[in-house]
């Protein structure tokens, strides 16, 4: 490997550490602020949009804490010892990928439901406006969460763990790995 290649790899590592920590810190702090503000202000919890915002903040917090925190730790700092044994264990890798998959898609579709709620609130039809209630928000959020807990189960079962450079685990579909 030439010195310019190693310099580029090192620069990418530093960008991953600095930008990753910046995004992780402000994302986690922002999610926590949303949860704190909406938890202590009772009048903010009375609208259906607030239910979507709180749920999205929870899923964002889980995603940032697990996915981005893991990426910063493994790609930036190359852990070793007992910490590496935990981070690179195949079971931990599978569970982490499952939880981050659930959190990633659940937060995206929670924000879509929030946009639907805002549209339903301003709609002329009274039948559609009925969907803009806390009761319907909780129903939609429950269905949304269950769907995104079920969808990644085949990935959890059928994907295989592959050890790559520096002991970092990667999930691959073992059916397509041989094609």
C-alpha positions as CSV (number, residue, x, y, z in Angstrom):
1,X,0.0,0.0,0.0
2,X,1.4,3.4,-1.0
3,X,1.7,6.3,1.4
4,X,-1.1,8.2,-0.4
5,X,-3.5,5.3,0.0
6,X,-2.7,4.9,3.7
7,X,-3.1,8.7,4.1
8,X,-6.6,8.5,2.5
9,X,-7.6,5.6,4.7
10,X,-6.4,7.5,7.8
11,X,-8.2,10.7,6.6
12,X,-11.4,8.7,6.1
13,X,-11.0,7.3,9.6
14,X,-10.7,10.7,11.1
15,X,-13.7,12.0,9.2
16,X,-15.7,9.0,10.5
17,X,-14.7,9.8,14.0
18,X,-15.2,13.6,14.0
19,X,-18.3,13.7,11.9
20,X,-19.8,10.6,13.5
21,X,-19.3,11.9,17.0
22,X,-20.8,15.3,16.0
23,X,-23.9,13.7,14.4
24,X,-24.2,11.2,17.3
25,X,-24.0,13.8,20.0
26,X,-26.4,16.3,18.5
27,X,-28.8,13.6,17.3
28,X,-29.0,11.9,20.7
29,X,-29.2,15.2,22.6
30,X,-32.0,16.4,20.2
31,X,-34.0,13.2,20.7
32,X,-33.6,13.5,24.4
33,X,-34.7,17.1,24.4
34,X,-37.8,16.2,22.4
35,X,-38.6,13.4,24.8
36,X,-38.1,15.6,27.9
37,X,-40.1,18.5,26.5
38,X,-43.0,16.4,25.4
39,X,-43.0,14.4,28.6
40,X,-43.2,17.3,31.0
41,X,-45.6,19.5,29.0
42,X,-49.0,17.8,29.3
43,X,-50.7,20.2,26.8
44,X,-48.2,19.1,24.1
45,X,-49.2,15.4,24.4
46,X,-52.9,16.2,23.6
47,X,-52.4,16.4,19.8
48,X,-52.0,13.4,17.6
49,X,-49.0,14.9,15.9
50,X,-47.2,14.9,19.3
51,X,-47.7,11.2,19.5
52,X,-45.9,10.7,16.2
53,X,-43.1,13.1,17.2
54,X,-42.5,11.3,20.5
55,X,-42.5,7.9,18.8
56,X,-40.1,9.1,16.1
57,X,-37.8,10.6,18.8
58,X,-37.7,7.2,20.6
59,X,-36.9,5.4,17.4
60,X,-34.3,8.0,16.4
61,X,-32.6,7.7,19.8
62,X,-32.4,3.9,19.5
63,X,-31.1,4.1,15.9
64,X,-28.5,6.7,16.7
65,X,-27.3,5.1,19.9
66,X,-26.9,1.6,18.3
67,X,-26.1,2.1,14.7
68,X,-24.0,5.3,14.7
69,X,-22.4,4.5,18.1
70,X,-21.3,1.1,16.8
71,X,-20.0,2.6,13.6
72,X,-17.9,5.2,15.4
73,X,-16.6,2.6,17.8
74,X,-15.6,0.0,15.3
75,X,-14.6,2.0,12.3
76,X,-13.0,4.9,14.2
77,X,-11.4,3.4,17.3
78,X,-10.8,-0.3,16.4
79,X,-11.7,-1.7,19.9
80,X,-9.8,-4.7,21.3
81,X,-9.9,-7.0,24.3
82,X,-13.2,-7.7,26.0
83,X,-14.9,-4.8,24.3
84,X,-14.1,-6.2,20.9
85,X,-15.3,-9.6,22.0
86,X,-18.7,-8.1,22.8
87,X,-18.9,-5.8,19.7
88,X,-17.9,-8.5,17.2
89,X,-19.8,-11.4,18.6
90,X,-22.1,-12.9,15.9
91,X,-25.2,-12.8,18.1
92,X,-24.6,-9.2,19.0
93,X,-24.1,-8.3,15.4
94,X,-27.4,-10.0,14.4
95,X,-29.4,-8.4,17.2
96,X,-27.9,-5.0,16.5
97,X,-28.7,-5.2,12.8
98,X,-32.3,-6.3,13.7
99,X,-32.9,-3.5,16.2
100,X,-31.4,-0.8,13.9
101,X,-33.4,-2.1,11.0
102,X,-36.6,-1.8,13.0
103,X,-35.7,1.6,14.4
104,X,-34.6,3.0,11.0
105,X,-37.8,2.1,9.1
106,X,-40.1,2.7,12.0
107,X,-38.9,6.2,12.4
108,X,-39.2,6.9,8.7
109,X,-42.8,5.7,8.5
110,X,-43.7,7.4,11.8
111,X,-42.8,10.7,10.1
112,X,-44.9,9.7,7.1
113,X,-47.8,9.1,9.5
114,X,-47.2,12.5,11.0
115,X,-47.5,14.0,7.5
116,X,-50.7,12.1,6.9
117,X,-52.0,13.4,10.2
118,X,-51.3,17.0,9.2
119,X,-53.0,16.4,5.9
120,X,-56.0,14.8,7.6
121,X,-56.3,17.7,10.0
122,X,-56.7,20.2,7.2
123,X,-58.8,18.0,4.9
124,X,-62.3,19.2,3.9
125,X,-63.9,15.8,4.4
126,X,-65.1,15.1,7.9
127,X,-64.6,11.3,7.4
128,X,-60.9,11.9,6.8
129,X,-60.6,14.4,9.6
130,X,-61.7,11.7,12.0
131,X,-58.3,10.0,11.4
132,X,-56.6,13.0,13.1
133,X,-57.2,11.9,16.7
134,X,-55.0,10.5,19.4
135,X,-56.9,7.2,19.2
136,X,-56.1,6.7,15.5
137,X,-52.6,7.9,16.1
138,X,-52.0,5.2,18.6
139,X,-53.5,2.6,16.4
140,X,-51.4,3.7,13.4
141,X,-48.2,3.8,15.6
142,X,-48.9,0.3,17.0
143,X,-49.4,-1.2,13.5
144,X,-46.4,0.7,12.2
145,X,-44.2,-0.7,15.0
146,X,-45.4,-4.3,14.6
147,X,-44.9,-4.2,10.9
148,X,-41.3,-3.1,11.2
149,X,-40.7,-5.6,14.0
150,X,-41.9,-8.4,11.7
151,X,-40.3,-7.4,8.4
152,X,-36.6,-7.8,9.4
153,X,-37.1,-11.2,11.0
154,X,-36.1,-13.2,7.8
155,X,-32.9,-11.1,7.7
156,X,-32.2,-12.0,11.3
157,X,-32.7,-15.7,10.6
158,X,-31.3,-16.2,7.1
159,X,-28.4,-13.8,6.9
160,X,-24.9,-15.0,7.8
161,X,-22.2,-13.2,9.8
162,X,-19.0,-12.5,7.9
163,X,-15.8,-11.3,9.6
164,X,-14.1,-8.6,7.6
165,X,-11.1,-6.4,8.2
166,X,-10.3,-5.5,11.8
167,X,-12.8,-8.0,13.1
168,X,-15.8,-6.0,12.1
169,X,-18.8,-8.2,11.4
170,X,-21.0,-7.8,8.3
171,X,-24.2,-9.5,7.6
172,X,-24.6,-11.1,4.2
173,X,-27.3,-13.1,2.5
174,X,-25.9,-16.6,2.3
175,X,-28.1,-17.5,-0.7
176,X,-26.7,-14.7,-2.9
177,X,-23.1,-15.1,-1.5
178,X,-22.5,-18.1,-3.7
179,X,-24.0,-16.7,-6.9
